[in-house]
């Protein structure tokens, strides 16, 4: 297989055959280079990390689950450095090519996994989502993606970033692959899904999106509303200053956790980071314990409010990203401005630990924009099952 999209980590080939039988037999998959594969160094998107660590001795849980289900591993994919970005632009390895939006970024940090699926190199691919690292590249690259409920799928053998936010996620080109790919990962916790009965449109999330994005998604929101026989309207950001205010709580808590996890290694090794990643770690270093302690109970209040909003059989609807992917030559300052709006959307599921599926249903100027569905904690099965049926009915 020739990597025409720059999606895979340069160097040693990482290929493994799956079990001779299983529900995923006949499929291939790629794994973000934060997941351990036995006998190979987990590079985490940074050469200094790769050079200072030994090969893994066992597969990450998610890698092993897909291999046991019969899927073949075809390679490890590029990630933004230490998975701490949403752009998909790695200063050491470049930006994987966004097959569905040429000249634009693939999104991160699961950039290579999304690019591999969008480019037809992999049927499905593992990513992770801490601050939007599956949802964002899925939206930008025009593929299906899911961020799971926090804690539903074990992260054993995967790099931690901010442990109280980190989740397993994956990508698929076909809506009929998104659900079956998840069943081996959920394992014994997979439950018979309930049928959703209510649709909640998150108005303030749509207000964050650019007008062209809202206009492109409107027909699909209308179809959703018709499927439910009507919709309720809510604002996720209230009370407490709106979604931007919650975004600052979101990145404050994440920043403190990220520095606690990676700060000691950074101070000891003094690794070479690209300018965007260096800026992010500088921010993380500056977050005080006091600031994080103040934000922590506010997060729990938000979590309770979102759990009540989506209690039982409700599904929420919001844009996956505020706009199409930024251009490849976007400046760090331009990406920073875009990141504020992006994180304000991502903070909803991130703070409240909720599952979110993104569907590549629309486009603006020939580039993908995604529509996201969100549900209460633990309702991953309901989301995946409904998303599959909705996309089948739409012929997506």
N, C-alpha and C positions, 0 to 999 in steps of 0.2 A: 504494500500500500504506500503510495506516494503522498506525503503530507503537503498538499498544494495550498493549504490555508494557514500554515504555521501554527497549528493548534497543539502539536505535541512537543514535549520537552526534548531538546536536542540531546544527542548522545546515545547511550546504550538503549537498545530496543527492549521494551517491556511487553512481552506477549505470553499469555497463558491460556490454555484450553479449559473450557468449563467441563462440568460433569457430563457423562455420556447421555444422561437423561435429565429432564427437568422442564419446568414451565417456560424457561427462557432459552431453551435449546434452539439453535439456529440464529440467534441474535449475537451481535458483538457490542462491546461497551468500552468506553474510555473512562479513566478515573483522574480526577483533579489531583495534582501533585501535592496534596496535603494528606492523602490516604496512603497508608503503608502498604507496600507490596513486598512480601518476603524476598530477601536477597538483593533488594534495590534501595538506594538512598532516597529518602523522601526529601526533595529539594526545596519545597515551600516557596518556589519562585525567586530564590536568592542564591547566587553562587557561593557566598560566604557561609550560608547555612549548610548547603550541600557539602562544602569542603570541610566542615567541622563536625560532621555527623557520620555515623556508621550505617551500613545497610540495615534495613528492618529485619527482624527475626520472624515476624508473623504477618499475615494479611490483616488489614483493617477489617472490622466486622462487615461493613458494607461491601467491600471487595469480595470477601469470602462468601457472603450471602448470594451475590450474583453468580459467582463461579459455581457454587453448589447447585444453583438453579439452572445451570447449563449454558450460561452466556460466556462467550470468549472475550478475554481482556486483550485489547489491541494496542494499548499504550497509555502513558500518563500524560496529562495535558497541562499546559502552561497555566499558572495562576499569577495574579498580581502578587507582588512581594509580600510574603507572610499573610496573604489574603486580606490585606488592609487597604482596599481601594475598590471603587465601583467603575473605574474607567476601562480596564482591560488593556492598559498600556504599560508593559513591563520594560524598564530601562535597560535590562540585560538581555532579554530574549525577544523584545519587540511586541507588537500588538497582533494577535491572531486576526486573520482576515474575516470580516463579517460578510459572508456570502450573499446575504439578503439586503445589505446596505453598503455597497462598495464605497470606499473612501471615508467610512465612518467607523467609530470605535465599536468593538464587540460588547463592551461592558464587562465589569468584573465583580468579584474577583475570580469567578469561575469562567474566565474568558475562553480558555482553550476547549473546555468541555462543550460550551454553547456553540463555539465555532465549528467543532468537529461534527456535531449533530446537524447544524444548519448546512454545512458543506457536504453532507452525505457520507462522511467518513465513518461515523458511528451511528448505530441505531438508537442507543441510549447512552447517557453519560452521567457519572456521578459529579455533583458539585456540593457546595456547602453554602449555607445562608446564615450570616450573622447580622449584617446590616442591609441585606438585599442582594447578596452575591449570587443567588440563582435567579431571583425575580428580575433583576436589572438586565443581565445578559440575555435571558429568555425573551424579554420584551424587545431589546434592541436587535436581536438576531432573528426574531420571528419564529421561535420554537416554543414548544410546550414545556412548562417547568413547574416544579412544586417546592415550596419551603414547608417542611412538616412541623407539626406541633412540637414545641421544645420538649425534649426528653422522650419522645415516642420511639425513636430509632437510636440504638446505641452508637456513640461516637468513638468507641474503642478503636484505637489505632489511627485516629485522625488528629491532625494538629489542632490544639485549642487556640482560639483567638480571644473571645470573651465568653467564658463558659456558660454564663447564665443567659446567653443569647444564641450560642452556636447550635445549628441544626443540620441534619442531613437533608440534601435535596438532590433532584435529578432532572434531566432533560430528555425530551423525545421529539422526533419530527412528526410523529403520528399520534393523534389523541388516543388511538386504540392500544398504544404501547405504554402510555403514561401510567395507567392504572395497574396492569399486570406487572410492570417493573417494580412497583411498590410492594406487592404482596410478599415476596421473599424477604424484603427488608423489614417489614412489620412483623413477620414471623407469627408467633403465637398470639401476639396482641391484636392481629387483624380481626375485626368484628363485622358482623353483618351490618351494612350501612342503613341508616334510616333515610326516609324520603324527606327532602327539604320542603317546607310548606310556606315559608315567608322569604321575600326578597327585600333587602334593605339597601338603598342607594345612599352612599356616603357623600353627601353634597359638598362638604368642605374639601374632600379629596379631589373631586372633579373640578372644583374651583382653582386648585393648584395647577391643573393641567393647562397647557396652551390651548387657545381656541381651536386650532386645527386638530389637535388630539381629541378634544371633546366632540367636535363635529364628526370625526371619523368613527368614534365609538358609539355615537348616538343610536344608529340603527340596531346595533347589537344589544344595547341597553333596552331598547324598545322591545326586541324579541324576548329578552329575559323577562321583562315586565309582563308581556303577553303570556309567557309560559307559566308564570305564577298567578296570573289573573289580577295583577296589580302589584304595587310596591309601596313600601314605607320609606320615609326619608329621615336621615339622622346626620348629625355632625359628630365625627369621632373626636375632634379636638376640643370640644367643650365639655365641662368647664376647664379652665386652666390656661387660657391665653391662646387657644387655637393650636393647629398642628405644628406650626413652627416652634412654639414654646415647648411642646412635647418632644420635638426633634432635639432640642438642646438638652433635655433631660436624658434622652436616648443616647446621644453621643457622649455625654458626661459619664454615664454609667459604663458604657462600653470602653471609653478611653481609659478609665481607671483600671478596669479588668485587663485590658490589653497590655497596659504597662506592667501590671503585676505579673502577667504571664511572660512577656518578652523583654521587659526592661533589663533584667539581670544579664541576659545573653547579649543584648545590644551594648550595654556598658562595658562588658568584658571583652567582646570581640571587635567592637567599633566597625560594624559591617558597612559596606558601600550600598547606599540606597539611592534610587532615583529621586529627583526633587519632590515629586508629589508624595511619595511614601515617607521621605525624610520629614516633610512638613506634617504629615499625619502623626508620626511618632513623636515629634516635638510637641504637638498638641496633647497627645496622650500623657507624656511626661509631666505636663503642666497641670493636669487635673488633680486636685487635692482630694485627700480622703474626706475632708469635711463636705466638699461639693457633692461627692458621690453619696455620702451618708444622707444628705438632704434630699437628693433625688430618689433614693431607694424607696421610701414609703410612698412617695408620689407615684412611682411606677406601680406599686401594688394597688393603689386606688384606681389607676387607669386599667389595670388588669381586671379588677373586679367589675368595673363599669363595662368593659368590652365583653366579658363573659356573660353579664346580664343582658347586654344588647343582643348578642347572638345565641342566647340560651336555647337549647333544644334543637329546633328544626329550622333555624334562620341561616340564610346565606347573604353576605354583604357583597357589594359590587363597587369597584373603584378602578381608576386607570393604573396600569402597572408602572408606567413612567410618565413624567409630565410632558415629554416630547419624544421625537425620534432621537436616535443616537447622535452624540456630538461628533463633529468632524475629527478626523485623525490628527489634524494639525491644531486642534484646540489648545489654547494656552492653559497653564496651571491655574491662572486666575479665572479663566472662563469655566474650567471644569469645577472650580470651587463654588462659583455662583450656581451652576447647574446642580451640584451635589446637595445644596441646601434644600431645593425643592424636591429632589429625589429622596433624600433621607426623611423629609417630612411625610412623604407617602409611605416609605418603608417602616417608619417608626410605629405605625399602627399595629401590625402583626408582630414586629420585633419586641416592642415593650410588653405587649399582652401575651406573648408566647403562642400565637395562633398560627394555624396552617393557612397557606395562601397558594392558590393555583393561578398561573398566568396563561392566557390563551391568545395565540397570534391571529386575531380575527380581523385586523384593520391595517391600513397603511396611510401614510402622509408623504406626499412627494416621492412615492415609490419605495419608501422605507417603512419597516414594520412598526406598529404600536400595539401593545397588548392590553387586553381587558383582564382584570384580576377578579377572582372570587375568593372570599374569605369566610371562615366559619369559626365556631366556638372551639375551645380547647378539646383536642381528641377527636374532632369530627373530620379527620383526614379522609376516612372511607367515604363519607357522605359527599365531600367535595370532589374527590376523584371520580366517583360514580356519576354524579350529576354532570360534571364537566365532560365526561366521555359521551354521555347521552345528548347533551346540548350540542356538542360539536358534530356528532353524527347527524342530528336533525338539520344542522345548518350546512352540512356537506363540507365542513372544514377539514 
